[in-house]
């Protein structure tokens, strides 16, 4: 069985990450394969002043480029 821990903290090594690592350690002790994602390591910008370019195909029938340049994937819903 697999387990994924996701830590969202404003600090690189904050309490949230410590808690997630603790839980994953306990799960590993019970035979789980674990991995962790630390959101601190990614540049994720809040959406602001956009025209929903990510949804342009379904809204307007054409592909448009997202004006936000960060590490969040850009994909249109199906």
VOROSE-917895 format. One record per residue (C-alpha): x, y, z. Coordinates in Angstrom, 1 decimal. Layout:
<nodes>
<node u="X" v="Y" w="Z"/>
...
</nodes>
This chain:
<nodes>
<node u="0.0" v="0.0" w="0.0"/>
<node u="1.2" v="3.6" w="-0.7"/>
<node u="0.8" v="6.8" w="1.3"/>
<node u="1.5" v="10.3" w="0.2"/>
<node u="2.0" v="13.1" w="2.7"/>
<node u="1.6" v="16.7" w="1.6"/>
<node u="2.9" v="19.5" w="3.8"/>
<node u="1.8" v="23.1" w="3.3"/>
<node u="3.9" v="25.5" w="5.5"/>
<node u="5.3" v="28.9" w="5.1"/>
<node u="8.6" v="27.5" w="6.5"/>
<node u="11.0" v="25.1" w="4.8"/>
<node u="11.1" v="22.8" w="7.8"/>
<node u="8.0" v="23.8" w="9.8"/>
<node u="5.8" v="22.0" w="12.3"/>
<node u="3.5" v="20.8" w="9.5"/>
<node u="6.3" v="19.0" w="7.8"/>
<node u="7.4" v="17.4" w="11.1"/>
<node u="3.9" v="16.1" w="11.7"/>
<node u="3.6" v="14.7" w="8.2"/>
<node u="7.0" v="13.0" w="8.5"/>
<node u="6.0" v="11.5" w="11.9"/>
<node u="2.8" v="10.0" w="10.4"/>
<node u="4.6" v="8.6" w="7.4"/>
<node u="7.2" v="7.0" w="9.7"/>
<node u="4.5" v="5.2" w="11.6"/>
<node u="2.9" v="4.1" w="8.3"/>
<node u="6.3" v="2.8" w="7.0"/>
<node u="6.5" v="0.8" w="10.2"/>
<node u="3.3" v="-0.9" w="9.2"/>
<node u="4.5" v="-1.8" w="5.7"/>
<node u="3.4" v="1.3" w="3.7"/>
<node u="5.5" v="2.8" w="0.9"/>
<node u="5.6" v="6.5" w="1.6"/>
<node u="6.5" v="9.7" w="-0.2"/>
<node u="6.2" v="13.4" w="0.7"/>
<node u="5.6" v="16.6" w="-1.1"/>
<node u="6.7" v="19.8" w="0.6"/>
<node u="4.7" v="22.7" w="-1.0"/>
<node u="7.3" v="25.1" w="0.3"/>
<node u="9.7" v="23.9" w="-2.5"/>
<node u="7.3" v="25.0" w="-5.2"/>
<node u="6.3" v="28.4" w="-6.5"/>
<node u="2.5" v="28.5" w="-6.4"/>
<node u="1.0" v="31.9" w="-7.0"/>
<node u="-2.6" v="32.8" w="-6.2"/>
<node u="-4.8" v="33.4" w="-9.2"/>
<node u="-5.4" v="37.1" w="-9.7"/>
<node u="-6.8" v="39.2" w="-12.5"/>
<node u="-7.1" v="36.3" w="-14.9"/>
<node u="-9.8" v="35.7" w="-17.4"/>
<node u="-10.0" v="31.9" w="-16.7"/>
<node u="-7.5" v="31.2" w="-19.5"/>
<node u="-7.0" v="27.7" w="-18.0"/>
<node u="-10.7" v="26.9" w="-18.9"/>
<node u="-10.7" v="28.8" w="-22.2"/>
<node u="-11.3" v="25.6" w="-24.3"/>
<node u="-14.5" v="24.8" w="-22.4"/>
<node u="-15.6" v="28.4" w="-21.9"/>
<node u="-14.7" v="30.0" w="-25.2"/>
<node u="-13.7" v="27.1" w="-27.5"/>
<node u="-10.1" v="28.1" w="-27.9"/>
<node u="-6.8" v="27.5" w="-26.1"/>
<node u="-5.3" v="30.4" w="-24.3"/>
<node u="-2.1" v="30.8" w="-22.3"/>
<node u="-2.3" v="31.2" w="-18.6"/>
<node u="-0.9" v="34.6" w="-17.4"/>
<node u="0.4" v="33.0" w="-14.1"/>
<node u="3.9" v="31.7" w="-14.4"/>
<node u="4.5" v="29.3" w="-11.5"/>
<node u="4.9" v="25.6" w="-10.7"/>
<node u="1.2" v="24.7" w="-10.8"/>
<node u="0.4" v="22.5" w="-13.8"/>
<node u="-1.8" v="24.0" w="-16.4"/>
<node u="-4.4" v="21.6" w="-17.7"/>
<node u="-8.0" v="22.0" w="-18.9"/>
<node u="-10.8" v="20.0" w="-17.4"/>
<node u="-12.2" v="17.4" w="-19.7"/>
</nodes>
